[in-house]
Amino acid sequence: MPLAAHAQQAEAPPPADDVDDDDDFHGPEIIVTGSGVGRLDVLAGTSVVSGVELQREMAGQIGDVLADLPGVSATGFAPGASRPVLRGFQGERVRVLTDGIGAIDASNTSADHAVTIDPLTADRIEVLRGPASLLYGSSAIGGAVNVIDRRIPLRIPDEPVHVDGTAATDTASDLRQIGASIDAPLGREFVVHVDGSWRKTDDLEIPGYALSDGLRAELLADAAEHADEPEEAEELIEAANVRGIVENSDTETWSAGAGVSWIGDRATLGVSVGLYDTFYGVPLRPGAGHAHEEEGDDHDEEGHEEDHGHDEEGHDHETVDIDMRQWRGDLRGSLAFDDGPFAEVRTRWGVTNYTHTELENGETGTVFDVNGIEGRVELVQRGGLLGANGGGSVGAQYYRRELDAIGAEAFVPPSTTSQYALFTLQELDFDAVTLEVAGRYERADLSADGYASRGFDSFSGAVGVWHETAQGLRLGVNASRVERAPAAEELYADGPHPATQQFEVGDPFLDTEKALGIEAYLRGALGPATFSLTGFATRFDDYIYLAATGEEEDDLPVFQQLQDDADYIGFEAETAFPLVTLGDVTIGNEISASYVHAELGDGSPVPLIPPLSGRYALTATTTQLEGRVELGLYDDQDRAAEYETPTDGFTMVDASLAWKPWRGNRNLTLIGQVDNVFDVEGRRHSSVTKDFVPMAGRNVRLSVRISL
């Protein structure tokens, strides 16, 4: 993936619709939409994925789209459920946003739950690492991913009707994918938007055995021990020898949305409604038992198959599937002032109704219902504090989520989470340096049936300073102290979770998690070369994590929420520079690497930490073509938590060719690519399912994107 664009200096971020993210194959540097100040350079290491890069990296889940960025991995639970991992952080420490407002789903509660944001409808995706992301909530302690779409239009199109379309197919999952959006003006001040997409995949094809060497050996040993029980031994041997495919990993996803905006000279107001509907298989760890399993069950799934086209033929063993749907409404508005201390007020609200059903052999097991609302109001300052040069904003945020899990195996009780927050970001420009300060106060109230209510007051802050040399190099340092209240699932979980095959136990007496961090960076350009180097360290008090107890309940391993000290330290580096120009052809290369080391207070490894990784890309670019050969290097991860297994390193080669056939008209892009050219087995250590859900094998993919 090319060197990611960083936020650039400006007085305010431009509307998302005003950004032409597909000017050429290199992509522009895009100002990140943010809180008042458009710079955010010091307090957040920010990357943007858009245009050709987004088309090439497109996947069904947001985690898989971003996994090749420096400092980013993916939970990779299954093709239908994959969340971003930022600097080794995942779950409750990474916020996934749509245009600055949370997804308000259940993806943060467990790795098997999909993110209800369709990457296919994204205009661009912003990745915010570091403490400035705390402006979006204390649960963004590790960073935030912000997906920008055009569902609420921000400008009036120049043409009578603007149409965007995309389609793709591949071989590793038999992908069928199509999406389209239409924007049309209604008079001089109104614009409407509609969009829709459909994506379907079959079971994922893989290079070799589905099971890792260690898990496969374990099953074969168990089969030998059960030699006197031929039927059970045969099942274990059959499971150990599954190869070439990840069983029950198929997916089908629909999304649709519509929005309308009024755009005046000094004010805007827009609303939208959206639907996200997905059905996907959950691969299970072979050999794991379930007390809930009933022998001889023969359930009719015909009605459900009519709705989703999910074929259970050939699956005579236990299966778990997730059927998920979310309705969402959004509002965005702004009002500019002629004078006074504030230049503009902005507001953004989202409300959702979410349901997902965990199906066991086609029968309803547990139903999760989530109703939520989140809103922000920001006042953008006309200048810096007390008349100083600079800028800033102050704002308030409200969040409420009601979670209800229904079923005999609901592992969390009905709960309600309410949060109120005040935040600010201030920037002061001096002759030699620029200073940025961010602060946030948050009140969180949590309650659950059968438990005492808990309330938490969190205070977070960050300060950063940077200097830009005459040559354009920027050197900066920032420090932060962030507090995070425990989530309802961390406090109140107590029950079996069939999809993850764990018996999860929370701790209703957890304390606030506190983190003290420092970060230093150097980035800029030296001649034709661009580069970015960041080092970071974070020390946690009362770090919350899920650990295996060594006990079993209902034939499932028990995992308990614990608190301990923890330390994270790591770096991210990337550079891009041309090698030679031959006529119209520019040969260049891109290099990136990232690493994080994380340990608990006793020196033992934090679970699910990605290994040292790096990427090298050799590119050849003309006005109409871009060819890329990429080498992805992933080291062994031998630092495994007690319940984890080590993960072997691997090297993957990807190749792609992008073509814009209409010279002088860049509204059509065709991409042919081969991912994992040499069909190498790869497993992500950040995935709890990595021992039985490897990454895809060789994959030939064709995609088209058109804008008219």
Stockholm file with secondary structure:
# STOCKHOLM 1.0

chainA/1-708         MPLAAHAQQAEAPPPADDVDDDDDFHGPEIIVTGSGVGRLDVLAGTSVVSGVELQREMAGQIGDVLADLPGVSATGFAPGASRPVLRGFQGERVRVLTDGIGAIDASNTSADHAVTIDPLTADRIEVLRGPASLLYGSSAIGGAVNVIDRRIPLRIPDEPVHVDGTAATDTASDLRQIGASIDAPLGREFVVHVDGSWRKTDDLEIPGYALSDGLRAELLADAAEHADEPEEAEELIEAANVRGIVENSDTETWSAGAGVSWIGDRATLGVSVGLYDTFYGVPLRPGAGHAHEEEGDDHDEEGHEEDHGHDEEGHDHETVDIDMRQWRGDLRGSLAFDDGPFAEVRTRWGVTNYTHTELENGETGTVFDVNGIEGRVELVQRGGLLGANGGGSVGAQYYRRELDAIGAEAFVPPSTTSQYALFTLQELDFDAVTLEVAGRYERADLSADGYASRGFDSFSGAVGVWHETAQGLRLGVNASRVERAPAAEELYADGPHPATQQFEVGDPFLDTEKALGIEAYLRGALGPATFSLTGFATRFDDYIYLAATGEEEDDLPVFQQLQDDADYIGFEAETAFPLVTLGDVTIGNEISASYVHAELGDGSPVPLIPPLSGRYALTATTTQLEGRVELGLYDDQDRAAEYETPTDGFTMVDASLAWKPWRGNRNLTLIGQVDNVFDVEGRRHSSVTKDFVPMAGRNVRLSVRISL
#=GR chainA/1-708 SS CCCCCCCCCCSSCCCGGGCCTTSSTTCCCCCCCCSSCSCCTTTCEEEEEEHHHHHHHCCSSHHHHHTTSTTEEECCSBTTBCCEEETTBCGGGEEEEETTEECCSSTTTCTTSCCSCCGGGCSEEEEEESGGGGGGCGGGSSEEEEEECCSSCCSCCSSSCEEEEEEEEESSSCCEEEEEEEEEEETTTEEEEEEEEEEEECSEEEEEESSCHHHHHHHHHHHHHTTTSHHHHHHHHHHHTCEEEETTCCEEEEEEEEEEEEECSSEEEEEEEEEEEEEEEECCCTTCCCTTCCTTCCCCCHHHHHHHCCCCTTCCSCCEEEEEEEEEEEEEEEEECSSSSEEEEEEEEEEEEEEEEEEETTEEEEEEEEEEEEEEEEEEESSSGGGCSEEEEEEEEEEEEEEEEESTTCSSCCEEEEEEEEEEEEEEECSSCEEEEEEEEEEEEEEETTSCCEEEEEEEEEEEEEEECTTSCEEEEEEEEEEECCCHHHHHCEEEETTTTEEEECCTTCCCEEEEEEEEEEEEEETTEEEEEEEEEEEEEEEEEEEEEEEEETTEEEEEEEEEEEEEEEEEEEEEEEEEEETTEEEEEEEEEEEEEEEETTSCBCTTCCCCEEEEEEEEECSSEEEEEEEEEECCBCCCCTTCCCBCCEEEEEEEEEECCSTTCCSEEEEEEEESTTCCCCCCTTCTTTTTCCCCCSEEEEEEEEEC
#=GC SS_cons         CCCCCCCCCCSSCCCGGGCCTTSSTTCCCCCCCCSSCSCCTTTCEEEEEEHHHHHHHCCSSHHHHHTTSTTEEECCSBTTBCCEEETTBCGGGEEEEETTEECCSSTTTCTTSCCSCCGGGCSEEEEEESGGGGGGCGGGSSEEEEEECCSSCCSCCSSSCEEEEEEEEESSSCCEEEEEEEEEEETTTEEEEEEEEEEEECSEEEEEESSCHHHHHHHHHHHHHTTTSHHHHHHHHHHHTCEEEETTCCEEEEEEEEEEEEECSSEEEEEEEEEEEEEEEECCCTTCCCTTCCTTCCCCCHHHHHHHCCCCTTCCSCCEEEEEEEEEEEEEEEEECSSSSEEEEEEEEEEEEEEEEEEETTEEEEEEEEEEEEEEEEEEESSSGGGCSEEEEEEEEEEEEEEEEESTTCSSCCEEEEEEEEEEEEEEECSSCEEEEEEEEEEEEEEETTSCCEEEEEEEEEEEEEEECTTSCEEEEEEEEEEECCCHHHHHCEEEETTTTEEEECCTTCCCEEEEEEEEEEEEEETTEEEEEEEEEEEEEEEEEEEEEEEEETTEEEEEEEEEEEEEEEEEEEEEEEEEEETTEEEEEEEEEEEEEEEETTSCBCTTCCCCEEEEEEEEECSSEEEEEEEEEECCBCCCCTTCCCBCCEEEEEEEEEECCSTTCCSEEEEEEEESTTCCCCCCTTCTTTTTCCCCCSEEEEEEEEEC
//
